[in-house]
Each structure stands twice: as C-alpha cells, then as structure tokens.
Amino acid sequence: MKRFFLLMSITILITSIAGCSTPHKKYHSTDMLDPQSFNAHFGDMDANGDGLVTWDEFAAYFQNSEEKVFQCG
C-alpha cells in the first residue's frame, strides 16, 4: 500500500512539474528562479518518508526558494 501511495505521489509530482514547465527560456511571468536550480530526487526531499513533499520539506531542501515556486504559480 505504501508503494502505491509513493508511486501516486511521484506521478502527481512529475505531472505537476511537466504542467508548470515551458519550452521557452522565460520560465515565468515573474522573477522566479530558473527551474533547473530546483532539480532533485523526490526521495531526497521527503524527509519524513511519508511519500509526500510538504512546503517545509521543500524549503529545507532548497533554502533560497519561495513558496510560489513550490505552489507552481
């Protein structure tokens, strides 16, 4: 059952990242950081191993991030 939730979480994360990406050099309409600087393995960010990456876990992994990067908008 844990594998199912992990697989679903990874699928949702990949889908979300793909939906937020753009083929152009301008990544966002605002001054957000280049998405390449947020390249990481899901398991490395999931500090408590629950199969989900929270804003706190994301911010701990990427100390210079803003919540709008995590929210993808």
PDB file of N, H, CA, C and O in Angstrom:
ATOM      1  N   MET A   1       0.820  -1.189   0.000  1.00  0.00           N
ATOM      2  CA  MET A   1       0.000   0.000   0.000  1.00  0.00           C
ATOM      3  C   MET A   1       0.869   1.260   0.000  1.00  0.00           C
ATOM      4  O   MET A   1       0.543   2.250  -0.656  1.00  0.00           O
ATOM      5  N   LYS A   2       1.993   1.211   0.752  1.00  0.00           N
ATOM      6  H   LYS A   2       2.258   0.407   1.284  1.00  0.00           H
ATOM      7  CA  LYS A   2       2.889   2.362   0.776  1.00  0.00           C
ATOM      8  C   LYS A   2       3.475   2.617  -0.614  1.00  0.00           C
ATOM      9  O   LYS A   2       3.642   3.765  -1.025  1.00  0.00           O
ATOM     10  N   ARG A   3       3.781   1.542  -1.326  1.00  0.00           N
ATOM     11  H   ARG A   3       3.646   0.609  -0.992  1.00  0.00           H
ATOM     12  CA  ARG A   3       4.338   1.689  -2.677  1.00  0.00           C
ATOM     13  C   ARG A   3       3.334   2.374  -3.601  1.00  0.00           C
ATOM     14  O   ARG A   3       3.707   3.195  -4.439  1.00  0.00           O
ATOM     15  N   PHE A   4       2.059   2.028  -3.440  1.00  0.00           N
ATOM     16  H   PHE A   4       1.756   1.361  -2.759  1.00  0.00           H
ATOM     17  CA  PHE A   4       1.022   2.642  -4.255  1.00  0.00           C
ATOM     18  C   PHE A   4       0.990   4.152  -4.024  1.00  0.00           C
ATOM     19  O   PHE A   4       0.980   4.924  -4.983  1.00  0.00           O
ATOM     20  N   PHE A   5       0.973   4.574  -2.768  1.00  0.00           N
ATOM     21  H   PHE A   5       0.981   3.946  -1.989  1.00  0.00           H
ATOM     22  CA  PHE A   5       0.933   5.996  -2.459  1.00  0.00           C
ATOM     23  C   PHE A   5       2.210   6.703  -2.902  1.00  0.00           C
ATOM     24  O   PHE A   5       2.157   7.841  -3.370  1.00  0.00           O
ATOM     25  N   LEU A   6       3.342   6.047  -2.762  1.00  0.00           N
ATOM     26  H   LEU A   6       3.385   5.123  -2.382  1.00  0.00           H
ATOM     27  CA  LEU A   6       4.592   6.636  -3.232  1.00  0.00           C
ATOM     28  C   LEU A   6       4.554   6.802  -4.746  1.00  0.00           C
ATOM     29  O   LEU A   6       4.921   7.856  -5.266  1.00  0.00           O
ATOM     30  N   LEU A   7       4.116   5.778  -5.447  1.00  0.00           N
ATOM     31  H   LEU A   7       3.818   4.922  -5.025  1.00  0.00           H
ATOM     32  CA  LEU A   7       4.017   5.849  -6.904  1.00  0.00           C
ATOM     33  C   LEU A   7       3.039   6.931  -7.332  1.00  0.00           C
ATOM     34  O   LEU A   7       3.321   7.676  -8.271  1.00  0.00           O
ATOM     35  N   MET A   8       1.906   7.033  -6.672  1.00  0.00           N
ATOM     36  H   MET A   8       1.676   6.428  -5.909  1.00  0.00           H
ATOM     37  CA  MET A   8       0.925   8.074  -6.999  1.00  0.00           C
ATOM     38  C   MET A   8       1.493   9.458  -6.720  1.00  0.00           C
ATOM     39  O   MET A   8       1.286  10.380  -7.509  1.00  0.00           O
ATOM     40  N   SER A   9       2.204   9.616  -5.613  1.00  0.00           N
ATOM     41  H   SER A   9       2.372   8.867  -4.972  1.00  0.00           H
ATOM     42  CA  SER A   9       2.802  10.908  -5.274  1.00  0.00           C
ATOM     43  C   SER A   9       3.841  11.317  -6.309  1.00  0.00           C
ATOM     44  O   SER A   9       3.889  12.474  -6.729  1.00  0.00           O
ATOM     45  N   ILE A  10       4.663  10.373  -6.712  1.00  0.00           N
ATOM     46  H   ILE A  10       4.625   9.434  -6.370  1.00  0.00           H
ATOM     47  CA  ILE A  10       5.681  10.656  -7.727  1.00  0.00           C
ATOM     48  C   ILE A  10       5.013  11.014  -9.045  1.00  0.00           C
ATOM     49  O   ILE A  10       5.443  11.945  -9.726  1.00  0.00           O
ATOM     50  N   THR A  11       3.973  10.289  -9.407  1.00  0.00           N
ATOM     51  H   THR A  11       3.624   9.533  -8.854  1.00  0.00           H
ATOM     52  CA  THR A  11       3.245  10.578 -10.647  1.00  0.00           C
ATOM     53  C   THR A  11       2.642  11.976 -10.617  1.00  0.00           C
ATOM     54  O   THR A  11       2.718  12.711 -11.602  1.00  0.00           O
ATOM     55  N   ILE A  12       2.049  12.339  -9.499  1.00  0.00           N
ATOM     56  H   ILE A  12       1.988  11.742  -8.699  1.00  0.00           H
ATOM     57  CA  ILE A  12       1.460  13.673  -9.360  1.00  0.00           C
ATOM     58  C   ILE A  12       2.547  14.733  -9.415  1.00  0.00           C
ATOM     59  O   ILE A  12       2.365  15.766 -10.059  1.00  0.00           O
ATOM     60  N   LEU A  13       3.666  14.499  -8.757  1.00  0.00           N
ATOM     61  H   LEU A  13       3.813  13.659  -8.234  1.00  0.00           H
ATOM     62  CA  LEU A  13       4.765  15.459  -8.769  1.00  0.00           C
ATOM     63  C   LEU A  13       5.293  15.655 -10.186  1.00  0.00           C
ATOM     64  O   LEU A  13       5.497  16.790 -10.616  1.00  0.00           O
ATOM     65  N   ILE A  14       5.513  14.574 -10.907  1.00  0.00           N
ATOM     66  H   ILE A  14       5.348  13.652 -10.557  1.00  0.00           H
ATOM     67  CA  ILE A  14       6.028  14.663 -12.282  1.00  0.00           C
ATOM     68  C   ILE A  14       5.024  15.378 -13.170  1.00  0.00           C
ATOM     69  O   ILE A  14       5.406  16.219 -13.984  1.00  0.00           O
ATOM     70  N   THR A  15       3.750  15.055 -13.024  1.00  0.00           N
ATOM     71  H   THR A  15       3.440  14.372 -12.363  1.00  0.00           H
ATOM     72  CA  THR A  15       2.711  15.710 -13.818  1.00  0.00           C
ATOM     73  C   THR A  15       2.657  17.199 -13.514  1.00  0.00           C
ATOM     74  O   THR A  15       2.508  18.019 -14.421  1.00  0.00           O
ATOM     75  N   SER A  16       2.778  17.547 -12.240  1.00  0.00           N
ATOM     76  H   SER A  16       2.899  16.882 -11.503  1.00  0.00           H
ATOM     77  CA  SER A  16       2.754  18.957 -11.851  1.00  0.00           C
ATOM     78  C   SER A  16       3.949  19.706 -12.413  1.00  0.00           C
ATOM     79  O   SER A  16       3.809  20.824 -12.909  1.00  0.00           O
ATOM     80  N   ILE A  17       5.112  19.100 -12.339  1.00  0.00           N
ATOM     81  H   ILE A  17       5.226  18.191 -11.936  1.00  0.00           H
ATOM     82  CA  ILE A  17       6.320  19.738 -12.871  1.00  0.00           C
ATOM     83  C   ILE A  17       6.195  19.906 -14.382  1.00  0.00           C
ATOM     84  O   ILE A  17       6.537  20.959 -14.920  1.00  0.00           O
ATOM     85  N   ALA A  18       5.710  18.883 -15.062  1.00  0.00           N
ATOM     86  H   ALA A  18       5.432  18.028 -14.625  1.00  0.00           H
ATOM     87  CA  ALA A  18       5.553  18.971 -16.518  1.00  0.00           C
ATOM     88  C   ALA A  18       4.534  20.043 -16.884  1.00  0.00           C
ATOM     89  O   ALA A  18       4.709  20.746 -17.879  1.00  0.00           O
ATOM     90  N   GLY A  19       3.488  20.173 -16.104  1.00  0.00           N
ATOM     91  H   GLY A  19       3.346  19.601 -15.297  1.00  0.00           H
ATOM     92  CA  GLY A  19       2.474  21.183 -16.377  1.00  0.00           C
ATOM     93  C   GLY A  19       2.968  22.592 -16.142  1.00  0.00           C
ATOM     94  O   GLY A  19       2.451  23.534 -16.743  1.00  0.00           O
ATOM     95  N   CYS A  20       3.946  22.757 -15.292  1.00  0.00           N
ATOM     96  H   CYS A  20       4.366  21.992 -14.804  1.00  0.00           H
ATOM     97  CA  CYS A  20       4.478  24.075 -14.980  1.00  0.00           C
ATOM     98  C   CYS A  20       5.637  24.465 -15.877  1.00  0.00           C
ATOM     99  O   CYS A  20       6.041  25.628 -15.909  1.00  0.00           O
ATOM    100  N   SER A  21       6.166  23.509 -16.598  1.00  0.00           N
ATOM    101  H   SER A  21       5.837  22.565 -16.572  1.00  0.00           H
ATOM    102  CA  SER A  21       7.329  23.812 -17.432  1.00  0.00           C
ATOM    103  C   SER A  21       6.898  24.429 -18.754  1.00  0.00           C
ATOM    104  O   SER A  21       5.751  24.295 -19.182  1.00  0.00           O
ATOM    105  N   THR A  22       7.828  25.094 -19.375  1.00  0.00           N
ATOM    106  H   THR A  22       8.759  25.203 -19.028  1.00  0.00           H
ATOM    107  CA  THR A  22       7.578  25.738 -20.656  1.00  0.00           C
ATOM    108  C   THR A  22       8.824  25.582 -21.524  1.00  0.00           C
ATOM    109  O   THR A  22       9.935  25.571 -20.994  1.00  0.00           O
ATOM    110  N   PRO A  23       8.672  25.461 -22.831  1.00  0.00           N
ATOM    111  CA  PRO A  23       9.846  25.264 -23.679  1.00  0.00           C
ATOM    112  C   PRO A  23      10.646  26.542 -23.921  1.00  0.00           C
ATOM    113  O   PRO A  23      11.723  26.486 -24.516  1.00  0.00           O
ATOM    114  N   HIS A  24      10.149  27.677 -23.478  1.00  0.00           N
ATOM    115  H   HIS A  24       9.275  27.723 -22.994  1.00  0.00           H
ATOM    116  CA  HIS A  24      10.830  28.949 -23.704  1.00  0.00           C
ATOM    117  C   HIS A  24      11.842  29.237 -22.610  1.00  0.00           C
ATOM    118  O   HIS A  24      11.756  28.681 -21.515  1.00  0.00           O
ATOM    119  N   LYS A  25      12.804  30.110 -22.906  1.00  0.00           N
ATOM    120  H   LYS A  25      12.874  30.561 -23.796  1.00  0.00           H
ATOM    121  CA  LYS A  25      13.801  30.493 -21.916  1.00  0.00           C
ATOM    122  C   LYS A  25      13.178  31.296 -20.770  1.00  0.00           C
ATOM    123  O   LYS A  25      13.655  31.230 -19.637  1.00  0.00           O
ATOM    124  N   LYS A  26      12.118  32.051 -21.059  1.00  0.00           N
ATOM    125  H   LYS A  26      11.731  32.105 -21.979  1.00  0.00           H
ATOM    126  CA  LYS A  26      11.451  32.787 -19.991  1.00  0.00           C
ATOM    127  C   LYS A  26      10.558  31.786 -19.267  1.00  0.00           C
ATOM    128  O   LYS A  26       9.591  31.287 -19.843  1.00  0.00           O
ATOM    129  N   TYR A  27      10.872  31.494 -18.019  1.00  0.00           N
ATOM    130  H   TYR A  27      11.657  31.900 -17.551  1.00  0.00           H
ATOM    131  CA  TYR A  27      10.195  30.425 -17.305  1.00  0.00           C
ATOM    132  C   TYR A  27       8.883  30.860 -16.682  1.00  0.00           C
ATOM    133  O   TYR A  27       7.943  30.069 -16.608  1.00  0.00           O
ATOM    134  N   HIS A  28       8.805  32.091 -16.237  1.00  0.00           N
ATOM    135  H   HIS A  28       9.569  32.733 -16.297  1.00  0.00           H
ATOM    136  CA  HIS A  28       7.610  32.577 -15.557  1.00  0.00           C
ATOM    137  C   HIS A  28       7.388  34.037 -15.928  1.00  0.00           C
ATOM    138  O   HIS A  28       8.289  34.707 -16.431  1.00  0.00           O
ATOM    139  N   SER A  29       6.195  34.511 -15.676  1.00  0.00           N
ATOM    140  H   SER A  29       5.463  33.966 -15.267  1.00  0.00           H
ATOM    141  CA  SER A  29       5.905  35.909 -15.941  1.00  0.00           C
ATOM    142  C   SER A  29       6.460  36.812 -14.845  1.00  0.00           C
ATOM    143  O   SER A  29       6.458  38.035 -14.989  1.00  0.00           O
ATOM    144  N   THR A  30       6.930  36.223 -13.761  1.00  0.00           N
ATOM    145  H   THR A  30       6.931  35.229 -13.645  1.00  0.00           H
ATOM    146  CA  THR A  30       7.538  36.977 -12.664  1.00  0.00           C
ATOM    147  C   THR A  30       9.020  36.642 -12.585  1.00  0.00           C
ATOM    148  O   THR A  30       9.527  35.877 -13.405  1.00  0.00           O
ATOM    149  N   ASP A  31       9.701  37.195 -11.629  1.00  0.00           N
ATOM    150  H   ASP A  31       9.289  37.817 -10.963  1.00  0.00           H
ATOM    151  CA  ASP A  31      11.145  36.988 -11.478  1.00  0.00           C
ATOM    152  C   ASP A  31      11.466  35.750 -10.642  1.00  0.00           C
ATOM    153  O   ASP A  31      12.230  35.837  -9.680  1.00  0.00           O
ATOM    154  N   MET A  32      10.906  34.624 -10.988  1.00  0.00           N
ATOM    155  H   MET A  32      10.285  34.553 -11.768  1.00  0.00           H
ATOM    156  CA  MET A  32      11.190  33.393 -10.259  1.00  0.00           C
ATOM    157  C   MET A  32      12.498  32.804 -10.776  1.00  0.00           C
ATOM    158  O   MET A  32      12.915  33.068 -11.904  1.00  0.00           O
ATOM    159  N   LEU A  33      13.128  32.006  -9.936  1.00  0.00           N
ATOM    160  H   LEU A  33      12.790  31.791  -9.020  1.00  0.00           H
ATOM    161  CA  LEU A  33      14.398  31.382 -10.293  1.00  0.00           C
ATOM    162  C   LEU A  33      14.212  30.363 -11.418  1.00  0.00           C
ATOM    163  O   LEU A  33      13.119  29.837 -11.623  1.00  0.00           O
ATOM    164  N   ASP A  34      15.286  30.100 -12.130  1.00  0.00           N
ATOM    165  H   ASP A  34      16.175  30.528 -11.964  1.00  0.00           H
ATOM    166  CA  ASP A  34      15.319  29.098 -13.191  1.00  0.00           C
ATOM    167  C   ASP A  34      14.946  27.735 -12.600  1.00  0.00           C
ATOM    168  O   ASP A  34      15.541  27.330 -11.601  1.00  0.00           O
ATOM    169  N   PRO A  35      13.979  27.014 -13.186  1.00  0.00           N
ATOM    170  CA  PRO A  35      13.572  25.723 -12.641  1.00  0.00           C
ATOM    171  C   PRO A  35      14.692  24.693 -12.559  1.00  0.00           C
ATOM    172  O   PRO A  35      14.615  23.772 -11.746  1.00  0.00           O
ATOM    173  N   GLN A  36      15.728  24.826 -13.377  1.00  0.00           N
ATOM    174  H   GLN A  36      15.792  25.575 -14.037  1.00  0.00           H
ATOM    175  CA  GLN A  36      16.838  23.871 -13.323  1.00  0.00           C
ATOM    176  C   GLN A  36      17.518  23.888 -11.960  1.00  0.00           C
ATOM    177  O   GLN A  36      18.119  22.892 -11.555  1.00  0.00           O
ATOM    178  N   SER A  37      17.429  25.009 -11.252  1.00  0.00           N
ATOM    179  H   SER A  37      16.941  25.817 -11.581  1.00  0.00           H
ATOM    180  CA  SER A  37      18.051  25.076  -9.927  1.00  0.00           C
ATOM    181  C   SER A  37      17.255  24.287  -8.893  1.00  0.00           C
ATOM    182  O   SER A  37      17.711  24.115  -7.763  1.00  0.00           O
ATOM    183  N   PHE A  38      16.063  23.803  -9.271  1.00  0.00           N
ATOM    184  H   PHE A  38      15.693  23.942 -10.189  1.00  0.00           H
ATOM    185  CA  PHE A  38      15.229  23.010  -8.363  1.00  0.00           C
ATOM    186  C   PHE A  38      15.174  21.550  -8.788  1.00  0.00           C
ATOM    187  O   PHE A  38      14.152  20.887  -8.609  1.00  0.00           O
ATOM    188  N   ASN A  39      16.250  21.055  -9.340  1.00  0.00           N
ATOM    189  H   ASN A  39      17.080  21.593  -9.486  1.00  0.00           H
ATOM    190  CA  ASN A  39      16.336  19.673  -9.783  1.00  0.00           C
ATOM    191  C   ASN A  39      16.753  18.806  -8.603  1.00  0.00           C
ATOM    192  O   ASN A  39      17.842  18.986  -8.057  1.00  0.00           O
ATOM    193  N   ALA A  40      15.894  17.865  -8.203  1.00  0.00           N
ATOM    194  H   ALA A  40      15.009  17.719  -8.647  1.00  0.00           H
ATOM    195  CA  ALA A  40      16.193  16.994  -7.059  1.00  0.00           C
ATOM    196  C   ALA A  40      15.398  15.706  -7.174  1.00  0.00           C
ATOM    197  O   ALA A  40      14.405  15.640  -7.898  1.00  0.00           O
ATOM    198  N   HIS A  41      15.834  14.700  -6.467  1.00  0.00           N
ATOM    199  H   HIS A  41      16.640  14.754  -5.879  1.00  0.00           H
ATOM    200  CA  HIS A  41      15.100  13.448  -6.375  1.00  0.00           C
ATOM    201  C   HIS A  41      14.033  13.588  -5.296  1.00  0.00           C
ATOM    202  O   HIS A  41      14.276  14.137  -4.222  1.00  0.00           O
ATOM    203  N   PHE A  42      12.853  13.080  -5.608  1.00  0.00           N
ATOM    204  H   PHE A  42      12.655  12.633  -6.480  1.00  0.00           H
ATOM    205  CA  PHE A  42      11.727  13.163  -4.688  1.00  0.00           C
ATOM    206  C   PHE A  42      12.090  12.618  -3.309  1.00  0.00           C
ATOM    207  O   PHE A  42      11.806  13.250  -2.292  1.00  0.00           O
ATOM    208  N   GLY A  43      12.712  11.454  -3.278  1.00  0.00           N
ATOM    209  H   GLY A  43      12.942  10.940  -4.104  1.00  0.00           H
ATOM    210  CA  GLY A  43      13.065  10.819  -2.010  1.00  0.00           C
ATOM    211  C   GLY A  43      14.030  11.629  -1.166  1.00  0.00           C
ATOM    212  O   GLY A  43      14.029  11.521   0.060  1.00  0.00           O
ATOM    213  N   ASP A  44      14.856  12.442  -1.816  1.00  0.00           N
ATOM    214  H   ASP A  44      14.857  12.530  -2.812  1.00  0.00           H
ATOM    215  CA  ASP A  44      15.785  13.291  -1.068  1.00  0.00           C
ATOM    216  C   ASP A  44      15.051  14.419  -0.352  1.00  0.00           C
ATOM    217  O   ASP A  44      15.479  14.851   0.718  1.00  0.00           O
ATOM    218  N   MET A  45      13.964  14.895  -0.922  1.00  0.00           N
ATOM    219  H   MET A  45      13.616  14.544  -1.791  1.00  0.00           H
ATOM    220  CA  MET A  45      13.203  15.979  -0.305  1.00  0.00           C
ATOM    221  C   MET A  45      12.232  15.467   0.753  1.00  0.00           C
ATOM    222  O   MET A  45      11.950  16.174   1.721  1.00  0.00           O
ATOM    223  N   ASP A  46      11.720  14.257   0.588  1.00  0.00           N
ATOM    224  H   ASP A  46      11.949  13.682  -0.198  1.00  0.00           H
ATOM    225  CA  ASP A  46      10.736  13.679   1.509  1.00  0.00           C
ATOM    226  C   ASP A  46      11.429  13.243   2.798  1.00  0.00           C
ATOM    227  O   ASP A  46      11.722  12.063   2.989  1.00  0.00           O
ATOM    228  N   ALA A  47      11.684  14.200   3.670  1.00  0.00           N
ATOM    229  H   ALA A  47      11.446  15.158   3.516  1.00  0.00           H
ATOM    230  CA  ALA A  47      12.485  13.966   4.873  1.00  0.00           C
ATOM    231  C   ALA A  47      11.871  12.941   5.823  1.00  0.00           C
ATOM    232  O   ALA A  47      12.602  12.154   6.425  1.00  0.00           O
ATOM    233  N   ASN A  48      10.553  12.933   5.971  1.00  0.00           N
ATOM    234  H   ASN A  48       9.959  13.572   5.483  1.00  0.00           H
ATOM    235  CA  ASN A  48       9.938  12.008   6.919  1.00  0.00           C
ATOM    236  C   ASN A  48       9.478  10.705   6.270  1.00  0.00           C
ATOM    237  O   ASN A  48       8.942   9.834   6.955  1.00  0.00           O
ATOM    238  N   GLY A  49       9.679  10.557   4.957  1.00  0.00           N
ATOM    239  H   GLY A  49      10.115  11.265   4.401  1.00  0.00           H
ATOM    240  CA  GLY A  49       9.387   9.309   4.273  1.00  0.00           C
ATOM    241  C   GLY A  49       7.921   8.955   4.150  1.00  0.00           C
ATOM    242  O   GLY A  49       7.581   7.781   4.004  1.00  0.00           O
ATOM    243  N   ASP A  50       7.033   9.959   4.207  1.00  0.00           N
ATOM    244  H   ASP A  50       7.309  10.913   4.326  1.00  0.00           H
ATOM    245  CA  ASP A  50       5.607   9.662   4.124  1.00  0.00           C
ATOM    246  C   ASP A  50       5.065   9.642   2.699  1.00  0.00           C
ATOM    247  O   ASP A  50       3.866   9.449   2.493  1.00  0.00           O
ATOM    248  N   GLY A  51       5.943   9.840   1.712  1.00  0.00           N
ATOM    249  H   GLY A  51       6.916   9.997   1.879  1.00  0.00           H
ATOM    250  CA  GLY A  51       5.511   9.804   0.327  1.00  0.00           C
ATOM    251  C   GLY A  51       4.984  11.129  -0.193  1.00  0.00           C
ATOM    252  O   GLY A  51       4.506  11.211  -1.325  1.00  0.00           O
ATOM    253  N   LEU A  52       5.070  12.168   0.630  1.00  0.00           N
ATOM    254  H   LEU A  52       5.458  12.101   1.549  1.00  0.00           H
ATOM    255  CA  LEU A  52       4.627  13.499   0.236  1.00  0.00           C
ATOM    256  C   LEU A  52       5.737  14.501   0.523  1.00  0.00           C
ATOM    257  O   LEU A  52       6.492  14.341   1.482  1.00  0.00           O
ATOM    258  N   VAL A  53       5.832  15.519  -0.295  1.00  0.00           N
ATOM    259  H   VAL A  53       5.218  15.650  -1.073  1.00  0.00           H
ATOM    260  CA  VAL A  53       6.787  16.590  -0.027  1.00  0.00           C
ATOM    261  C   VAL A  53       5.984  17.824   0.346  1.00  0.00           C
ATOM    262  O   VAL A  53       5.248  18.368  -0.477  1.00  0.00           O
ATOM    263  N   THR A  54       6.127  18.261   1.580  1.00  0.00           N
ATOM    264  H   THR A  54       6.725  17.819   2.249  1.00  0.00           H
ATOM    265  CA  THR A  54       5.429  19.454   2.055  1.00  0.00           C
ATOM    266  C   THR A  54       6.262  20.689   1.740  1.00  0.00           C
ATOM    267  O   THR A  54       7.425  20.591   1.350  1.00  0.00           O
ATOM    268  N   TRP A  55       5.645  21.845   1.916  1.00  0.00           N
ATOM    269  H   TRP A  55       4.700  21.924   2.233  1.00  0.00           H
ATOM    270  CA  TRP A  55       6.381  23.097   1.705  1.00  0.00           C
ATOM    271  C   TRP A  55       7.587  23.158   2.636  1.00  0.00           C
ATOM    272  O   TRP A  55       8.661  23.588   2.216  1.00  0.00           O
ATOM    273  N   ASP A  56       7.435  22.735   3.893  1.00  0.00           N
ATOM    274  H   ASP A  56       6.563  22.386   4.234  1.00  0.00           H
ATOM    275  CA  ASP A  56       8.553  22.772   4.851  1.00  0.00           C
ATOM    276  C   ASP A  56       9.707  21.887   4.389  1.00  0.00           C
ATOM    277  O   ASP A  56      10.867  22.282   4.502  1.00  0.00           O
ATOM    278  N   GLU A  57       9.406  20.699   3.872  1.00  0.00           N
ATOM    279  H   GLU A  57       8.463  20.379   3.781  1.00  0.00           H
ATOM    280  CA  GLU A  57      10.455  19.810   3.372  1.00  0.00           C
ATOM    281  C   GLU A  57      11.127  20.401   2.134  1.00  0.00           C
ATOM    282  O   GLU A  57      12.347  20.327   1.989  1.00  0.00           O
ATOM    283  N   PHE A  58      10.329  20.986   1.248  1.00  0.00           N
ATOM    284  H   PHE A  58       9.338  21.046   1.366  1.00  0.00           H
ATOM    285  CA  PHE A  58      10.863  21.618   0.046  1.00  0.00           C
ATOM    286  C   PHE A  58      11.769  22.785   0.424  1.00  0.00           C
ATOM    287  O   PHE A  58      12.872  22.917  -0.106  1.00  0.00           O
ATOM    288  N   ALA A  59      11.304  23.626   1.336  1.00  0.00           N
ATOM    289  H   ALA A  59      10.408  23.518   1.766  1.00  0.00           H
ATOM    290  CA  ALA A  59      12.079  24.799   1.770  1.00  0.00           C
ATOM    291  C   ALA A  59      13.359  24.391   2.496  1.00  0.00           C
ATOM    292  O   ALA A  59      14.374  25.079   2.390  1.00  0.00           O
ATOM    293  N   ALA A  60      13.323  23.288   3.226  1.00  0.00           N
ATOM    294  H   ALA A  60      12.498  22.729   3.312  1.00  0.00           H
ATOM    295  CA  ALA A  60      14.532  22.816   3.904  1.00  0.00           C
ATOM    296  C   ALA A  60      15.561  22.326   2.892  1.00  0.00           C
ATOM    297  O   ALA A  60      16.764  22.485   3.099  1.00  0.00           O
ATOM    298  N   TYR A  61      15.092  21.735   1.805  1.00  0.00           N
ATOM    299  H   TYR A  61      14.114  21.606   1.637  1.00  0.00           H
ATOM    300  CA  TYR A  61      15.996  21.215   0.780  1.00  0.00           C
ATOM    301  C   TYR A  61      16.531  22.336  -0.107  1.00  0.00           C
ATOM    302  O   TYR A  61      17.706  22.333  -0.472  1.00  0.00           O
ATOM    303  N   PHE A  62      15.671  23.293  -0.455  1.00  0.00           N
ATOM    304  H   PHE A  62      14.716  23.296  -0.159  1.00  0.00           H
ATOM    305  CA  PHE A  62      16.048  24.447  -1.279  1.00  0.00           C
ATOM    306  C   PHE A  62      15.917  25.703  -0.435  1.00  0.00           C
ATOM    307  O   PHE A  62      14.872  26.353  -0.447  1.00  0.00           O
ATOM    308  N   GLN A  63      16.955  26.044   0.289  1.00  0.00           N
ATOM    309  H   GLN A  63      17.803  25.515   0.299  1.00  0.00           H
ATOM    310  CA  GLN A  63      16.878  27.133   1.247  1.00  0.00           C
ATOM    311  C   GLN A  63      16.583  28.495   0.622  1.00  0.00           C
ATOM    312  O   GLN A  63      16.058  29.369   1.313  1.00  0.00           O
ATOM    313  N   ASN A  64      16.895  28.709  -0.637  1.00  0.00           N
ATOM    314  H   ASN A  64      17.322  28.000  -1.198  1.00  0.00           H
ATOM    315  CA  ASN A  64      16.666  30.015  -1.253  1.00  0.00           C
ATOM    316  C   ASN A  64      15.351  30.067  -2.027  1.00  0.00           C
ATOM    317  O   ASN A  64      15.144  30.979  -2.827  1.00  0.00           O
ATOM    318  N   SER A  65      14.464  29.104  -1.803  1.00  0.00           N
ATOM    319  H   SER A  65      14.632  28.363  -1.153  1.00  0.00           H
ATOM    320  CA  SER A  65      13.225  29.056  -2.568  1.00  0.00           C
ATOM    321  C   SER A  65      12.136  29.931  -1.950  1.00  0.00           C
ATOM    322  O   SER A  65      12.208  30.340  -0.791  1.00  0.00           O
ATOM    323  N   GLU A  66      11.141  30.195  -2.767  1.00  0.00           N
ATOM    324  H   GLU A  66      11.083  29.862  -3.708  1.00  0.00           H
ATOM    325  CA  GLU A  66       9.959  30.919  -2.323  1.00  0.00           C
ATOM    326  C   GLU A  66       8.769  29.971  -2.455  1.00  0.00           C
ATOM    327  O   GLU A  66       8.788  29.064  -3.287  1.00  0.00           O
ATOM    328  N   GLU A  67       7.747  30.174  -1.648  1.00  0.00           N
ATOM    329  H   GLU A  67       7.732  30.911  -0.972  1.00  0.00           H
ATOM    330  CA  GLU A  67       6.598  29.263  -1.686  1.00  0.00           C
ATOM    331  C   GLU A  67       5.904  29.263  -3.043  1.00  0.00           C
ATOM    332  O   GLU A  67       5.305  28.257  -3.424  1.00  0.00           O
ATOM    333  N   LYS A  68       5.970  30.369  -3.781  1.00  0.00           N
ATOM    334  H   LYS A  68       6.456  31.187  -3.472  1.00  0.00           H
ATOM    335  CA  LYS A  68       5.326  30.393  -5.096  1.00  0.00           C
ATOM    336  C   LYS A  68       5.991  29.405  -6.058  1.00  0.00           C
ATOM    337  O   LYS A  68       5.349  28.939  -6.999  1.00  0.00           O
ATOM    338  N   VAL A  69       7.255  29.083  -5.838  1.00  0.00           N
ATOM    339  H   VAL A  69       7.777  29.461  -5.074  1.00  0.00           H
ATOM    340  CA  VAL A  69       7.922  28.056  -6.655  1.00  0.00           C
ATOM    341  C   VAL A  69       7.316  26.691  -6.323  1.00  0.00           C
ATOM    342  O   VAL A  69       7.049  25.893  -7.222  1.00  0.00           O
ATOM    343  N   PHE A  70       7.103  26.430  -5.054  1.00  0.00           N
ATOM    344  H   PHE A  70       7.320  27.078  -4.325  1.00  0.00           H
ATOM    345  CA  PHE A  70       6.530  25.162  -4.620  1.00  0.00           C
ATOM    346  C   PHE A  70       5.086  25.032  -5.115  1.00  0.00           C
ATOM    347  O   PHE A  70       4.666  23.951  -5.529  1.00  0.00           O
ATOM    348  N   GLN A  71       4.344  26.109  -5.074  1.00  0.00           N
ATOM    349  H   GLN A  71       4.686  26.986  -4.738  1.00  0.00           H
ATOM    350  CA  GLN A  71       2.941  26.097  -5.490  1.00  0.00           C
ATOM    351  C   GLN A  71       2.798  26.111  -7.005  1.00  0.00           C
ATOM    352  O   GLN A  71       1.711  25.858  -7.524  1.00  0.00           O
ATOM    353  N   CYS A  72       3.881  26.403  -7.722  1.00  0.00           N
ATOM    354  H   CYS A  72       4.764  26.609  -7.301  1.00  0.00           H
ATOM    355  CA  CYS A  72       3.891  26.408  -9.189  1.00  0.00           C
ATOM    356  C   CYS A  72       2.930  27.448  -9.743  1.00  0.00           C
ATOM    357  O   CYS A  72       2.141  27.159 -10.643  1.00  0.00           O
ATOM    358  N   GLY A  73       2.997  28.615  -9.221  1.00  0.00           N
ATOM    359  H   GLY A  73       3.638  28.850  -8.490  1.00  0.00           H
ATOM    360  CA  GLY A  73       2.121  29.630  -9.767  1.00  0.00           C
ATOM    361  C   GLY A  73       2.460  30.920  -9.223  1.00  0.00           C
ATOM    362  O   GLY A  73       1.827  31.920  -9.564  1.00  0.00           O
TER     363      GLY A  73
END
